[in-house]
Amino acid sequence: MGAGASTEGTPDGIPAGARVPPGGQAPPGAQLPPGGQAEVPPGAPVAPGRAVVASLMLAMALVALDGTIVATAVPQIVGDLGGFSVFSWLFSGYLLAVTVTLPVYGKLCDTFGRKPVLLFGMGLFLVGSVLCALAWNMAALIAFRIVQGLGGGALQGTVQTLAADLYPLKERPRIQARMSTVWAVSAVAGPALGGLLASYAHWRWIFLLNLPLAALALWMTARHLTEPVRSPGRRGPVDWAGALGTFACGGLLLFALVQGGVAWPWLSAPSLGLLGASAVLAAVVVRVERRAEEPILPGWVWRRRTIAAVNLAMGALGLLMVAPVVFMPTYAQSVLGLGPVGAGLVMSVMTLSWPVSAALSQHVYRRIGFRDTAVVGIALAAVILFSFTLLPYPARPWQPALIMLLLGGALGLFQLPLIVGVQSTVGWAERGTTTASVLFCRQVGQSVGAALLAAVANATLAARLAGAPVPGLPGHLNDVSKALDRPELLPRAAADHLREAVAAAVDHIFLGATAAAVAALLILLLVAPRRFPVLPELRDE
């Protein structure tokens, strides 16, 4: 802060009426070395050019488009390559690779800088896309999707870290809103584009489409992104043992969560064995990390109150997001009778209000602070999620669509202040690790949520089917999806009962999501500090 700046009476050390220097030029008095790079204090933001912002948005688009565009082509992929029993690993394998590599890439960002990690991630994603397009069977395609995920982990965490590096605190919602817009556009355009390519070209073009995007993002980043010269810091040896242990532990845990209750029962030997092995590996990783000079998962991530609270709250966010993202399309098709496009629109309206709310959140957190803004957002989200359970049966399509629209607005008010706030409490040398820990916790929360809420849905359906007063219902849960695809083959009374059972199951899912939102609210109120300790050099001046 300048000598005349005061933060008295303002939240999180953000001065009221603070202004950002036009164009984000180097600080007054900064000396430019012969190469033209301004040497700036660690953590101080620098202004990006339009080409840099465009390259970051392209990199994020690669990750954002991936899931939605591949999902629509699954029937064509399975018809060509076979492997119906394992096709879900096209998504699970990718998710595993992204999640378990986030902490590794975060530490590498803090050790070697953001640019080399981002370029490596783009290159690996591009290679993975080429390999996917050349896959000769389902096993090869799943393996190459994992390669894509290894690159996607670098893109997802590093882009978010660079957003904090390049923008001052006041302007950071602008870049974050643009990133949210990329996800929103991808949620709408991805299924349509994937369907068109699969129907009128070939599913392999879904992966080939990544090539020009990745190549352009790679070229623009290499040419235009210049990281500011930082004060030299100590660079210890890379903790490869911790990285390998983290990867193995996270992979086993997520594999157990993805397959449990699907490929085998939760209390079966495979589930218990995987969970036990992941627990043993976790203990080994903790021991290794305590002895490491520069650990991949440093203890300060959990010892600092602000970071620990944000990590836990984002884990709860990942859990509650399973309800609208995974189960809302099923509800819209099976209960409301909408087609795939209509079901997608009911869910995707959330992605329209989310970036708008995120962009406007700065006007709230500059007045009441990061924590209290997030508290307002998650409290509203809890009420909105619970309101879904109050919908009549059968609901009109506009009713759940309105709930999704409101939910996106509430979650935009919750997530962005936490990300911006926690990134502002650490310097450049810790920002990559901090950002990766936040994203990692959200991804783990999503995996845990998918397992827990799927178990809730299965238990509800099993109970409703077991006590059904009408004949003709599926005798096993595995047959429910087939019956829902062709409800006209069931007796009318049986079809109606099955729809009511699905509606009840989704109600219970949204109750679980409401509980996750309440948990996040309590975490913020009881663990997070009222005012985030924003570093002086990161405050708006």
N, C-alpha and C positions, 0 to 999 in steps of 0.2 A: 504494500500500500504506500502511496505517497505520503509525505509528512503531513499534508493538510487533509487527508482523507480520514473520515470517521465512519465507524460501523456501529456506533452506539445506537441502540434501539432498533436495529435491523436484524433480520434472521440470517443465520449462517454466515455472518461476516460479509454480506453483500450490500454495499452502500446503495441507498435509494437514489435513483436518478443517475446511476453510473453510466458512463458512455464509453464505447469502444472506439479507439482511434480509427479514423477512416482508412479503409484498406488494410488495416492490421499491419502497418509498417513496423520496422524494427524500432525498439524503444529509443527515445531521444538520447543522443549521446553514444549510442552503440557504435562501435568501430567495425567497419566492414573489412575483412581480410581480402587479399588479392583475388580470391575465388569468388567474391561477392556474397558469401554467406555470412549472415549476422550471427555472432556468437551470443547466445542467449542463456539466461539462467536455466538450470534444469527445471522442467515442468512448465516454463512459460509458453503460452500458445503462440503460434505463428500463423499468418494468414495464408490459406491455400488459394491456388489459382483455380479457374473453372475446370481446366483439364484434370487436375488432381481430384476434384470433387466428382467429376464424371467418371474417372477411373475407379474410385471407391464405390460409386453407385453400380457400375458394371460388375465389379467383384461381388457386391452383395446380391445383385440380380442372379448371378450364377448359383448361389446357395438358395436363394428364395424360390427360384423357378424349379429347382431340382425335384422336390417332393411332389408338387402339384402336377407337373408335366409328365412325370413317369407314371403316376397313379392311373391316369386315364388310359394308358397304353397297355396295362397289365393283361387284359384279355388277348390282345394281339401277340404280346411277348410269350405268354404261356402257350398259345396256339402254335407258335413257331418253334419254340425251344422245349416245350414241355415243362415239367417240374412244378405242377400245380401245388403239391404238398409243401413246397419250400419257398414259393414265390414271395412270401411276406418278408423274407430276408433281404429282398431288394431294398427294403426300407430299414429294417432292423440292423442290417450290417452297416449300412451307411450311417445310421444314427449312432451306433456303437463307436465307429471310427471317429466321428466328429466329437462326441462327448469325451472320450478318454484322452484325446490329444489336446483338448483345450488348455489344460494346465501346463502341458509341455510347451506348446507354442507361446503361451503367455510369458513363461520364464525366458524362452529364447528371444522374445521381443525385447525384454528388459536387458538381456545380455548383449545381443548383437545389433539391436535396432529393429525398427518396424519394417523397413523397406525390404531387406533380404528375406525376412520371413514371409512377407506378403508375396514377393516374386516367386519364392519356392512353392507356396501354396497354390498360386495360379498355375504354375507349370505342372505341378502334380495333378491338379484337377483337370487340366487339359489332357495330360497323358491318360488319366483314368477314363475320360470321356472317349478318347480314341479307342482304348481297349474295350470299353463297353459296346461301342458300335461294331467291334469285330468279334464279339463273343459268339462262341459256337454252341454252347449249351447253357443251361440255367446255372450250373455250378460256376462256370467261368464268369458269367455275368455278375453273380453275387460277389465273387472275389474281386472283380474289377470295380464294382460299386464301393467296396471297402477302400480301394485305392482312391476313388473319388472322395470318399469321406475323409481320408487322411489329408487331402488337400483342402476340403471344405472346412475342416477344423481350423486351419491356418487363416483362411479368409474371414470366417465369422468373428473370431476374436480380435484379429489384427485390425480389421476395418473399424470396429468399435473403439479400439484403443487410439487409432489415428484420428478419429473424430474428436476425441478429447485433446489430443496433442495440437491439432491444427486450429481449433476454434476456442476463443476466450469464453468464459463462463456465460456471459450474457447471450452470446450468439449460438451456443451449442444446441439449443433446441431446434434451430434451423436445420442443421445437418442431420440431427437425429430424426426430425420429422421427414426429411427427404429419404432417409433410410427406411423409415416406417412406410413411406409411400411406395418404395420399391417392393416391400412385402405385400402391400395392399394390391398393387397392380398385378403382381405375380399370382396372388390368390385368385384373381379374376381371369387373367389372361392365360395362365398356365394350363388349366384344364381344357380350355378351348383350343389352344395351340397344340397341346398333346393329342387331343382327339382328331384334329384336322390332319396332323402328320401321320398318325396311326391309320387313319381311314383312307387317306388319299395318296400317301407316299409309302413310308415303311417306318416301323417303330425305331429302326436304327438312326433315323434322322433326328430323333429326339436328343440323342447324344451328340450327333454331328453338329447340331445347332449350337452346342456350347463352344465349338472350335473358334468361329470368328469372334464371338463375344469374349472368350478367354484370351485369345491372341490380341485383340484390341485393348483389353484391360491391361494385359501384360506390357504391351508396347507403351501405352500412355503412362503407366506407373513408372516404368524404367526411364522414360524420357523426362517426365515432368515432376515426379515426386522427389523433392530434395529435403531430407531431414536437416533441421538446424544443427549447427555445431554445438555440442554439449560440453560442459565442463567434464574433463576426463574422470571417470570413476573406476573403482576397483572391479576387475572382471576376473572372477574365480573360475575354476574348471567347471565345465558343464556336468551336471549331476545326471549322467546317463543311467546309473543304477536306479536312481529315484524315478526317472522317466519311464524306464522299462517296467519297474514295479507298479507305478501308477497305472500304466497302460494295461498290464495284466490283471491287476485288482479290479479296476473299473470295468474291463471287458468281461470278467467272470460274473461280477455283480449284475451288470446290465443284461448279460446273456441269461442269467437265472430269472431276472424279472420279466424279460421278454417271452421266454419259453414256459415259465411256470404257469400252470392252469390252462395251457394251450397244448403243448406237446406232451406234457405229463402233469399229474396232480401236484399241488403245492407241497404235500407232505410225502412225496415219493422220494426214493433214493437220489435220483438226479438233481432235484431241487435242493434237497438238504445238503447233498455233496457240494454243489456249486456254491451255495450260500456259505457253507462252512469253509470251503477253500478261499473264498473271497475275504472272509473274516481273518483267516490266518495270514493271507497276503497283506491285508490292511495293517496288521500288527507288524509285519516285516517292513512295510513301507515306512511306518512311523519311526521304527528303529533306525532305518537307513537315513531318513530325512533329518533326524536329530544329529546325526554324525556328519552330514554333508556340509561342505563349506558354503555352497550356494544351492540350497535345496530347491527342487521343483515346486514343492508344496511347503513354503515356509510357514512356520508356526504363527508369525505375526498376522497372517490372514485371519486367524480365528481369535487371536488375543486382542486385536483392536476391536473395540465395541461396535463402532460404526460399520466396519466391513463385515463382521460376523452377523450383525442384524440384517444387513442388506442381503447377504448370502442366504440366510434362512428365509427371509421374506420372498426372495426370488425363487427359492425352491418350492415354496407354497404356491407361487404364481404358476410355475410349471405344472404342478399337480392340478390346480383348478382349471387350467386351460384344456385339459383332456376332455372336459364336459362339452364345451362348445365346438371344439375342433374335431373330435373323434365321434362323439355320440349325437350331436345335433343333426348331421346329414342323415344318419340312420333314422332318427325320429321323424325328420321331414319326409323321407321316402316311405317308411313303413307305417307310420301313424297318420300323417297328413295326406299321403298318397301322391306326393309330388314326384316328378321325374328327377333324374340326376342334375339337370341344369337348375331347376327350381330349388332343389335341396342345397345346391352349392350357393345360390344367391341368398338363401335365408341365412347361411352361415357367414358368407363373405361380407355382408353389410357391416359386420363388426370391424373389418379391416378398413372401412371407409371412415368411420368416426375415430378410430384409434390415432392415426397420424394427425388429424385436426386437433384433437384434444392434447396430444403430446406437444404440438407446436405452440399451443396457447398456454401450456402449463407454466411457462416461465413467469407469466403475469401473476400467477398464484404463489409460486414458491419464492418469488422475490419479495412478497409481502408477508407470508406466514412461515417460510422456511421449507426445506426439502422434506423433513420428516412429516410435518403436519399436512403438507400437500398430499403426500402418499397416503397418510391416514384417511384423509377425506376420500381419495380415490378408491381405496380398498374397502372402506365402509360402504360406499355406494355400490361397489361391485357385489358385496355380500347380500345387500338388499335385493339387487337386481337378479342375482342367481337364485335366491330363495323365491322370488316372484314367479319364476318359471314353474315351480311346483304348484302354484295356485291357478294355473291356466285350466280352463274347462276342457273336458274331453268330449268330442274332438275339438282341438283349437283351430282357429282360423289362421292361415299362413302368415298374415300380417302381425299376429300377436308374438310368436317367437322371433320374427324378424325385428320387431321393435325392441324386444329384449336384447337381441344381439347388438343392435345399434347403440343402445344405452350402455351395454357392457363394454363395448369398445371405447366409448368416451371415458368411462370410469377407469379402465385399465391403462389408458394413455396417461391419465392423471396420476396413476400409481407408479408405473414402471419408469418413465423417463426421469422424474425427479430423483429417484433412487440411483439410477445409473449415473446421471450427471453429478449428483451430490457425492457419491462414493469416489468417483474418478477425481473429484476436486479436492479430496482429502489426502491424496498421495502425489508424490513427485514423479517425474518422468521415469526414473529407474525402477519404480514399483507399480506403475500404471498398467503395464501389460499383464502382470501377475494378478493384480486386483480385478481387472476387467474379465480375465479368463476365469477366475474363481466364481464371479457372479454368474457368467454364462454357464459354467460347468454345473453349478448348483441348480440353475433353472432346468438344464437338460436332464439331470438326475431326477429332479422333482417330477418332470414329465414322464420319465420312464417308470418311476415308482407309482405315479398317479395312474398310468395306463394299466399297470398290474392290479392295483388296489380297486380301482373303479370297475375294471372288467370283472373282477371277482364279485363285486357288489351286484353288477348287472346279471351275471350268470346265476347267482344265488336267488335273485328276485324272479328271474324267468323260470328257474327250476321249481321254485315253490308254487308259482302260478300254474305251471303245466301239471305238476303233481296233483294239485287239488282242483283241476279243471272239471266243471260240471257238464262239459260237452265232449262228444267223441270226435275223432278225426285229427287231433292235434299231433305235432311231431313228438315222437317218443324219446328223442335225445336232443340235447342242446346243439349238437353239430348239424342237426337237420333244420334248425330254426331259420337260418339264413336262406336255405333253399325254399322253404315254405313261404317266406316273406317275398322272395323274388317272383313266385307264382301263386299269389293268394287265391286266384280264381280256381285253382285245383282243390282247394279245401272247401268243406261245407261252410255255408255263410256264417253260422254261429261260431264255428271253430276259428274262422278268419277274424271275426270281430273280437273273440276272446284273446287271440294271439296279439292283435294290435293293442288291446288294453294292457296286456302283460308287458309289451315293449314300452308303452307309455309309462307304466308304473316303474319299470327298470330305469328309464331315463330320468324320471322324477327322483329316484334314489341317487342316481349319479349326480344330479344337480344339488341335492342335499349334501353329498360328500364334497362337492366343489364349494358350497357355501361354508362348510366347516373349514376347508382350507383357507378361504378368504378371512374367516374369523381368526384362524391361527396366525395368518400374516398380520392382521390388525393388532393382535396381542403382542406379537414379536416387536412391532414398531413401537408400541406404547411402553413395553416393559424393558426392552433391550436397547433399542436405538436411542442415542442422545437427542435431546430436544433440538439442539443446534448442531449441525455437522461441522467438524473442525476444518473448514476450508483453509488451504494454505494461502498465506499472504500474497504470493506471486501469482496465484490463480484467481484472485478476486478481481472483479471489474474495476477499472480505474478510469 
